Amino acid sequence: MVKYNEEFKQEVVNAYLSGEGGYAFLAKKFGVRSKTNIRKWVSAFKQFGKQGLLNKKTKTIYPVQFKLDVLNYKLRTGDSFEKVALKFGIHEPPMISNWLGKWQMEGIEGLSKQKGRPTMSNKPKKKNTTKKLTREQQLEKEIELLKAENAYLKKLRASGINIPNRLLKQNPESSMNSEKNSD
């Protein structure tokens, strides 16, 4: 995959904005593989200025509630991933598509998982001093996730959006746990 530097992107965007040609023409003129790249650069520049053209070296980690808000807006309005990304200040529209897929397949737990391996650092490794969560802490964490998922589903119902059948089915394991606890 070719990485273009910020100066090159700015030059291409300036050419487009000054009316030198359309996306396809400029892609050929500047040797860019896809006119879609130029369209994305122009869109990012219009929304975020020069910051939108920077090659980001650090990943932004979005909270689960933010992801849910973005997905709720996307499903409620039916806007394209690009328009939703611009509205919420997200530089990579495909990320929203990934969130949607994870939410549909795994529910809210899919949105809360960290992707990939943890980063390596130069600091010496600490021995595993972290305590395991107590049963009470595990249950509190589970309750918090279920409350967030429940609130999200209520928002979807209120806005008239179809909820995937997978999310409407009750998890048999959790219902058995509640029966045991009620005895």
C-alpha positions, 0 to 999 in steps of 0.5 A, spaced: 500 500 500 502 506 497 503 512 503 502 519 500 506 524 504 502 530 507 505 535 502 503 531 496 496 530 498 495 538 499 498 539 492 493 534 489 487 537 494 489 544 491 489 542 484 482 539 485 480 546 489 482 550 484 478 547 478 484 543 474 480 537 474 476 532 477 478 526 481 479 521 475 483 526 471 487 528 477 489 521 479 492 520 472 495 526 472 499 525 479 499 518 479 494 516 484 492 509 484 485 511 485 480 517 484 477 515 491 483 517 495 483 524 492 475 524 494 477 522 501 483 527 501 478 533 499 473 531 503 478 530 509 481 537 508 474 540 507 472 538 514 478 538 518 483 542 514 490 540 514 490 536 520 485 531 515 491 530 511 496 528 516 498 521 516 496 519 523 501 515 527 497 514 533 491 510 534 485 514 537 481 509 542 473 511 542 469 509 548 464 504 547 458 509 548 461 514 543 461 508 538 454 506 540 452 513 539 455 513 532 452 507 530 445 509 532 446 516 528 448 511 522 442 507 523 437 512 524 439 517 519 441 512 513 447 517 512 453 514 508 459 512 512 463 518 510 457 523 512 457 520 519 464 520 520 465 527 518 459 529 522 463 525 528 470 527 526 472 520 525 478 520 520 476 513 517 469 512 515 471 504 514 472 504 522 464 505 522 463 499 518 467 495 522 463 497 528 457 496 525 459 489 523 462 487 530 455 490 534 451 485 529 455 479 530 457 480 538 453 485 541 456 490 545 461 486 547 464 486 540 465 494 541 468 493 548 474 489 545 481 492 544 484 490 537 490 486 536 496 485 541 498 490 547 503 495 545 510 493 547 514 498 551 522 499 554 520 498 561 521 492 564 516 487 565 512 487 571 510 480 574 503 479 574 501 483 580 494 485 578 488 482 582 483 477 579 476 480 579 472 478 584 466 475 583 462 481 585 466 485 580 465 481 575 458 481 576 458 489 576 462 489 570 457 484 566 451 489 569 454 495 566 455 492 559 448 489 560 445 496 562 449 499 556 446 494 551 439 495 554 439 503 553 442 502 546 436 497 544 431 502 547 434 507 543 433 503 537 426 501 538 424 508 540 427 511 533 423 505 529 430 501 527 430 494 526 434 490 531 438 484 529 434 477 531 441 475 535 440 481 540 433 480 541 434 472 543 435 472 551 442 468 553 440 462 556 446 462 561 444 469 564 437 466 565 439 460 568 444 464 573 438 469 575 434 463 577 439 460 581 440 467 585 433 467 586 432 461 590 
